């Protein structure tokens, strides 16, 4: 005859087996769902498209000012930008709220780094500053140029065109006050419908904005 205690122990063992069986079934079910997804993720990460890599030019043929600041040193701070812009991908605005990226194309570096580098080169090429550089280069700074890249895109709304908009502030590094601030914008129609033409329109728009920023900075400091 089986005692009540033995019955309880037996029922407990059955309950443990059932729980373990349910847990094992759930693990197998999760594995069957997650593994295929993981495989697709790895395949997507492992595959590399042959993207064309583009750069921006920094040549400023003419600066619309004769101002010089050879007794001033300028720091071009790291630009800021929204995450959608600040990558190696080239942004295309399909509509007011919809954005995509130009297929099989990329910048030579993260966009804000490219913009900063080209601004430094543009200032250096004028020969009108005592010194210009980026953070970490040990300049005795008089002013900082602080920029925010608001738009750097190919607009597909209406006529295809390159659109660049950069907000700039000149900060007096001696007392921390803002000497001047302004928003610069340029739009240049694309001369074609291929990736190279789109990027060329962006490059020309950036060249205009760069020339305006350089002239404004030299006049302001």
C-alpha positions in Angstrom: 0.0 0.0 0.0 1.4 3.4 -0.9 1.4 6.1 1.8 0.2 9.6 1.2 3.7 10.9 1.5 4.9 8.6 -1.3 2.0 9.7 -3.5 3.0 13.3 -2.9 6.6 12.6 -3.8 5.5 10.8 -7.0 3.2 13.7 -8.0 6.0 16.1 -7.3 8.4 14.2 -9.6 5.7 14.1 -12.4 5.2 17.8 -12.0 9.0 18.4 -12.3 9.2 16.3 -15.4 6.2 18.2 -17.0 7.8 21.6 -16.2 11.1 20.4 -17.6 9.4 19.1 -20.7 7.5 22.4 -21.2 10.7 24.4 -20.7 12.6 22.2 -23.2 9.8 22.6 -25.7 9.9 26.4 -25.4 13.7 26.4 -25.9 13.4 24.4 -29.1 10.6 26.6 -30.3 12.6 29.8 -29.7 15.6 28.2 -31.4 13.6 27.4 -34.5 12.4 31.1 -34.6 15.7 32.9 -33.7 18.3 30.9 -35.6 17.0 31.6 -39.1 16.8 35.3 -38.3 20.3 35.2 -36.9 21.5 33.5 -40.1 20.0 36.2 -42.2 21.6 38.9 -40.1 25.0 37.4 -40.4 24.6 37.0 -44.1 23.6 40.6 -44.5 26.5 41.8 -42.4 28.9 39.6 -44.2 27.9 40.7 -47.7 29.6 43.8 -49.0 28.3 45.8 -51.9 30.7 47.4 -54.4 30.0 51.0 -53.5 31.5 54.0 -55.4 33.3 56.2 -52.9 33.0 60.0 -53.3 34.9 62.9 -51.7 34.2 66.6 -51.5 36.5 69.3 -52.9 37.8 72.1 -50.7 38.9 74.5 -53.4 37.6 78.0 -52.9 38.5 79.9 -56.1 37.3 83.3 -54.8 36.6 84.6 -51.4 34.2 87.6 -51.5 36.2 89.7 -49.0 39.6 91.2 -48.8 39.6 90.9 -45.0 42.6 89.3 -43.4 43.1 87.9 -39.9 46.8 86.9 -39.9 47.0 87.8 -36.2 44.2 85.3 -35.3 44.1 81.6 -34.9 41.0 79.6 -35.6 39.8 76.2 -34.4 37.3 74.4 -36.6 35.4 72.4 -34.0 33.9 69.0 -34.7 30.6 69.6 -36.6 27.4 68.3 -35.2 24.6 66.6 -37.2 21.6 64.3 -36.8 22.4 60.6 -36.9 20.7 60.2 -40.3 23.2 62.6 -41.8 26.3 61.7 -39.8 27.4 58.6 -41.6 29.2 57.5 -44.8 25.9 57.1 -46.6 24.6 59.8 -49.0 21.2 61.0 -48.0 18.3 61.4 -50.5 15.2 63.2 -49.4 12.3 61.7 -51.3 9.6 63.8 -49.6 9.3 66.2 -46.7 9.5 63.4 -44.1 10.8 60.4 -46.1 14.6 59.9 -46.5 16.6 57.1 -48.2 20.2 56.6 -49.1 21.9 56.7 -52.5 22.4 53.1 -53.7 26.0 51.8 -54.2 27.5 55.1 -53.1 29.3 56.4 -50.0 31.4 59.2 -48.7 35.1 58.7 -48.1 34.5 59.1 -44.3 31.7 60.0 -41.9 30.1 63.2 -43.3 30.9 65.5 -40.4 34.6 64.5 -40.6 34.7 65.2 -44.3 33.0 68.6 -43.8 35.4 69.6 -41.0 38.5 68.5 -43.0 37.4 70.5 -46.1 36.7 73.6 -44.1 40.1 73.5 -42.6 41.7 73.2 -46.0 39.6 76.0 -47.4 40.7 78.4 -44.6 44.4 77.3 -45.1 44.2 77.9 -48.8 43.3 81.6 -48.3 46.5 82.3 -46.5 44.7 85.0 -44.5 44.8 83.4 -41.0 47.6 83.2 -38.5 46.7 79.5 -38.0 43.8 77.1 -38.4 43.3 73.6 -37.2 41.2 71.0 -35.5 40.9 70.0 -31.8 44.0 68.3 -30.5 46.5 70.2 -32.7 47.8 72.5 -29.9 46.7 75.8 -31.3 46.7 79.0 -29.1 43.1 79.6 -30.1 41.5 83.0 -30.5 38.2 81.9 -32.1 36.3 78.6 -32.6 34.1 78.0 -35.6 31.2 75.8 -34.4 29.1 74.3 -37.1 25.9 72.2 -37.3 25.2 70.4 -40.6 21.4 70.8 -41.0 21.0 69.5 -44.5 23.4 67.7 -46.8 21.2 65.8 -49.2 20.0 65.1 -52.7 16.5 66.5 -52.9 14.2 64.4 -55.1 11.2 66.8 -54.6 10.6 68.4 -58.0 13.9 69.1 -59.7 16.7 66.8 -58.5 19.3 69.0 -56.7 22.0 69.1 -54.1 21.1 70.9 -50.9 23.5 72.0 -48.2 22.7 74.0 -45.1 25.1 74.6 -42.3 24.6 76.8 -39.2 27.8 78.5 -38.0 28.8 80.3 -34.8 32.0 82.1 -34.1 33.0 81.7 -30.5 35.5 84.0 -28.8 37.7 81.5 -27.0 39.1 84.2 -24.7 35.8 85.1 -23.0 33.4 82.4 -24.2 31.0 84.8 -26.0 29.5 84.3 -29.4 30.9 86.9 -31.8 28.6 86.1 -34.7 26.2 83.4 -36.0 24.6 82.7 -39.3 22.9 80.0 -41.4 24.4 79.3 -44.8 22.5 77.4 -47.5 22.9 76.6 -51.2 21.0 74.5 -53.7 22.4 73.3 -57.0 20.4 71.4 -59.7 21.8 68.1 -60.8 23.1 68.0 -64.4 22.2 64.3 -64.8 20.3 61.4 -63.2 23.2 59.1 -62.2 25.0 59.0 -58.9 28.1 60.9 -60.0 25.8 63.8 -61.2 23.9 63.9 -57.9 27.2 64.0 -55.9 28.6 66.7 -58.2 25.6 68.8 -57.4 26.1 68.3 -53.7 29.8 69.1 -54.1 29.0 72.4 -55.9 26.5 73.4 -53.2 29.0 72.6 -50.5 31.6 74.7 -52.3 29.3 77.7 -52.3 28.5 77.3 -48.6 32.2 76.9 -47.8 33.2 80.1 -49.7 30.5 82.0 -47.8 31.5 80.6 -44.4 35.2 81.5 -45.1 34.4 85.1 -46.2 32.0 85.6 -43.3 34.5 84.3 -40.8 37.4 86.5 -42.1 35.1 89.6 -41.9 33.9 88.7 -38.4 37.1 88.1 -36.6 
